[in-house]
Amino acid sequence: MAKSTKTQDLLNILSQKTPSAEPAAVGDARESSPRGAAARKRAPAASATRAPKPKAAAGRGKGVQFWLQPVDEKLIRELAAWLAPHRKRINDTLIVRAVLRAAKTGPQLLAAYDEALADVVRNRKPPSRAQ
């Protein structure tokens, strides 16, 4: 008796026919072949008959990741501590959103940008060279 192999078992499973919910039309060569069945299933799903995707709710944003230095985290904590007695719920996202909405263009923003850029440059690690 021959020993069965995984490959042969897989081929046997793939060659089995699955029961169809629709009766096959007699004499239709397209439906009797596997490719015909796949084409028949795809045909009704034309792009014109598809329902449009529902759009995201109007008030929802998208997740964004920020890399903050310890100095920036400390500033967020200070702002949260100041806002705590005035508001019920405080979190980092609301702090960042509030600060962004309160920010105005001008020399103060430019100075804060230059300070943040200097922090980034100062905290960069030089590439290590393998010797």
Secondary structure, 3 states (H helix, E strand, C coil): CCCCCHHHHHHHHHHCCCCCCCCCCCCCHHHHCHHHHHHHHHCCCCCCCCCCCCCCCCCCCCCCCCCCCHHHHHHHHHHHHHHCCCCCCCCHHHHHHHHHHHCCCCHHHHHHHHHHHHHHHHHCCCCCCCC
